[in-house]
Amino acid sequence: MESTPEQLVRQAARNALAIGDAAQRAKAITAFMDAIKAVSPELKATRRKDVALLRENHSYRKVGELIGVSHTRVQQIERSE
């Protein structure tokens, strides 16, 4: 069975946290956090575009159900908040 993106991120975090040496653990955590920060704008932009596509055919409530957030959060995503 293929891992979900969420599972992969959580596993990467657990791997960094499991490093025994404090300096190496801190370095790995910093690299992990930097990597997430670097891709965050692209992830947010893609999610906003996907929400816009879904909104062409669905209500805020339905889009919220489809992506696992509240209808209020869908509105916020659409406004890039």
C-alpha positions as CSV (number, residue, x, y, z in Angstrom):
1,M,0.0,0.0,0.0
2,E,1.3,3.4,-1.0
3,S,2.0,6.0,1.8
4,T,0.0,9.2,1.8
5,P,1.8,12.6,1.8
6,E,0.8,13.1,5.4
7,Q,2.3,9.7,6.4
8,L,5.5,10.5,4.6
9,V,5.9,13.9,6.3
10,R,5.1,12.4,9.7
11,Q,7.6,9.6,9.2
12,A,10.3,12.1,8.1
13,A,9.6,14.1,11.3
14,R,9.8,10.9,13.5
15,N,13.1,10.0,11.7
16,A,14.6,13.4,12.6
17,L,13.3,13.2,16.2
18,A,14.8,9.7,16.6
19,I,18.4,10.9,16.0
20,G,20.4,10.3,19.2
21,D,23.0,13.0,18.9
22,A,21.5,16.4,20.0
23,A,23.5,18.4,17.4
24,Q,22.7,16.0,14.5
25,R,19.0,15.9,15.6
26,A,18.8,19.7,15.7
27,K,20.5,19.9,12.3
28,A,18.1,17.4,10.8
29,I,15.0,19.1,12.3
30,T,16.2,22.5,10.9
31,A,16.7,20.9,7.5
32,F,13.2,19.3,7.7
33,M,11.6,22.6,8.7
34,D,13.4,24.5,6.0
35,A,12.2,22.0,3.4
36,I,8.6,22.4,4.5
37,K,8.9,26.2,4.5
38,A,10.5,26.1,1.0
39,V,7.6,24.2,-0.6
40,S,4.8,25.9,1.4
41,P,4.1,28.7,-1.1
42,E,3.7,26.2,-4.0
43,L,1.5,24.0,-1.9
44,K,-0.7,26.9,-0.9
45,A,-1.0,28.1,-4.4
46,T,-1.9,24.7,-5.8
47,R,-4.5,24.2,-3.0
48,R,-6.1,27.6,-3.8
49,K,-6.3,26.7,-7.5
50,D,-7.8,23.3,-6.7
51,V,-10.4,24.9,-4.5
52,A,-11.2,27.4,-7.3
53,L,-11.7,24.4,-9.7
54,L,-13.9,22.6,-7.2
55,R,-15.9,25.7,-6.6
56,E,-16.9,25.8,-10.3
57,N,-19.2,22.9,-9.6
58,H,-19.7,22.7,-5.8
59,S,-20.8,24.7,-2.9
60,Y,-18.4,25.8,-0.1
61,R,-19.9,23.1,2.1
62,K,-19.4,20.3,-0.5
63,V,-15.8,21.5,-1.2
64,G,-15.2,21.4,2.5
65,E,-16.4,17.9,2.7
66,L,-14.3,16.8,-0.3
67,I,-11.1,18.3,1.1
68,G,-11.7,17.7,4.8
69,V,-12.1,21.3,6.1
70,S,-15.0,23.5,7.1
71,H,-16.9,25.6,4.6
72,T,-15.5,28.7,6.3
73,R,-11.9,27.4,5.8
74,V,-12.7,26.9,2.1
75,Q,-13.7,30.5,1.8
76,Q,-10.5,31.5,3.5
77,I,-8.4,29.4,1.2
78,E,-10.2,30.9,-1.8
79,R,-9.3,34.4,-0.5
80,S,-5.7,33.2,0.1
81,E,-5.9,33.6,3.9
